[in-house]
Amino acid sequence: MVGVGGSSPLVSTISLYKFILNYKVKAKGEFMKNLLIALISLLVSMSISSSDLPPSVSAEYFGCKLDEGKSLNDLNDWISEWNQWMNSTDLEDYEASLLTPLYRSPNDEIDFMWVGRTDSWEELFRGQSAYRASGLAATFPAASCPFQFIARQIPAGGANLQEELNEDEFVAAYWLCDIEEGKTLSDVHTAQVTRMNNVEKNGNKISSRIIMPRQGVPSILRNNDFVMLYVSPSMKQWGANIDNYQNNIEGRGDDNAGDGVFSCGNSTVYAGSSIR
């Protein structure tokens, strides 16, 4: 847990700042006092800039091919057994979605992608350990998973889709992105939140997350800095989002907030369902 056993750097820095202000410096007092205040002010600004990203989600991705003779029906049967097992554990924070390729070339590289997520790496790996000991992996109908990796998901603005999300068929679009020279992940986040707030204000129902792969990164992602995820709550709404964006939003006002900060291309689209 963050901060257990001590103060945060920002709190400690501000406390030191106040101490200096109240300290009665003798001899070279004013010069040293002003110099130290300037240094501490710099540390305060550094502390703020290093913590301006929102809490991230810890996620795991498994892109898999169904075994010969197996279908998505077999996978769904297995998911039912997995959910029964999950109900018997204390792994309450784990959420999962099942994605199938909608617009992806080639579209037969994988049959589905499993995305699991929790609020911490500790919880994610505690669940992974319990799953490995459960014996369920022996009956999983997809022995081959061409890619499996973990990543941070950073919320990046847009609509709150919790109430409108079609749990049986939402849309997830992934874009491969790069950070422009001299810019940072914080710059990307600020620009994307500005863009997404503008999109929501102008009528689109869509949310966004910045995905930062960590371990097990597949070759398709190794030449890019991050992945941008856009989620629409239903297939119909996805189409409405595109129409409205192209006709009324694209290239206007705050939609340009990402110019010179990041660039994206080579997108793939999946139909998704919530499985836990």
Secondary structure, DSSP 8 states (H G I E B T S, - for coil): -TTTTS--HHHHHHHHHHHHHH----SSHHHHHHHHHHHHHHHHHHHHHTT-S---EEEEEEEEE--TT--HHHHHHHHHHHHHHHHTSS-TT-EEEEEEEEE-SSTTS-SEEEEEEES-HHHHHHHHHHHHHHSGGGG-S--EEEEEEEEEEEEEEE---TTT--TTSEEEEEEEEEE-TT--HHHHHHHHHHHHHHHHHTT---EEEEEEE-SS--GGGTTSSEEEEEEESSHHHHHHHHHHIIIIITTSGGGGTTTTTEEEEEEEEEEEEE--
